[in-house]
Amino acid sequence: MADNNSPWGPKGGSGDKGNSPWGSGKRPGSTGGPDRSADLDNVIEGFKTRVKKPGGPRRPGGGGGGGGNIGDFRIGPLGPLGIALAVGAVLLLSTSVYTVDQTERALVLRFGDYERTALPGLNFKLPSPIETTYKQETEIIRRDDIGGNDFASLMLTGDENIVDIDFTVLWRINDLANYFFEVDDPAQAVRAVAESAMREVVGQSELQLIITTDRLAITTAVRDLMQETLDEYKAGVRVVEVQLQKADAPDQGGVVDAFRDVEDAGQEAETTINQAVASQNTIVPEARGQAAQILQDAQAYRDRVIAEAEGEAERFNLIYEEYRKAPVVTRQRMYLETIEDVYGSGDTIILDDNAGSGVVPYLPLDQLSNRNNPPRTGGQ
């Protein structure tokens, strides 16, 4: 008897497909095979079997029944739990090992609290999120240029003048933990401290010295004052150098021209003073040398006169001793020496009356005439 309660109508009988979506109960081309619903049950049962056994081997054709085109996959020897554990281990390892470059330092935080500072090289930490790292370049020199506008570059000097200053600050990080945790904005703090320190040092100096001779002393004082202030803030910064780029009088109102005139006058005065000092260094030694020479000549003259006087006195004493011993001989000798001194350079010729009558005097008339009439010069 046909089942008329089926939603598809009665099951297909001989030659009648009815309303069943599966068609007739026979295979195409068969005359007495099993019912088609048995094949569908086998396909469904095979699908359930594959779902229930995910670790089974993959089969190219499937098992049982008519379908069998969906293959099985084996997830691994440990199953899904092993794969999950392996993936977790790789993730943990990747978050536990890290490297720090030569120019860097790394902060290690444990649950957000500072734990340590890692040095360059390969480092290890607890897996994230237990420990986290923050890297920062600490070995590079940072540069801040301060000035260049009317507000930051104009400063009041100690002698109540205004100076236009542009300067550069070179700094680096020396304590990464303090750099991160102690100051909210370390870079801005460095700029603020630099400007404040420069204003304080300039306020204690004179304009002329700032522009001319005290530039190095000012930069050194600013660097030391900046370092002292940043250390009080625990900013973790070391000031390497402060460079004074420009230090001039302000450009407004012709102040620069007037100041340059004053500076030129000062330079001219300094040049004149230097020339006077050079002249003094030349004239004074010469005068001192001449005075020393005069003194030495006077001393030599004094010594010569004294020596001559002493010699004459000694000679007189000797002659006197000889005179005492032989007065006539000594008197005659002195007479002859005196006559020789008196007539030695004269032209007088003396003939003795007792020379004899046969003596013919010889007078060198040519020599006598030459003595009386010296030769004339100049063609006259």
PyMOL commands that set and color helices and strands:
alter all, ss='L'
color gray80, all
select helices_A, chain A and resi 36-52+79-96+176-181+186-202+207-211+215-233+252-325+327-343+353-355+365-372
alter helices_A, ss='H'
color red, helices_A
select strands_A, chain A and resi 97-100+104-110+113-118+121-124+131-137+142-146+154-156+162-173+237-248
alter strands_A, ss='S'
color yellow, strands_A
deselect
rebuild
show_as cartoon
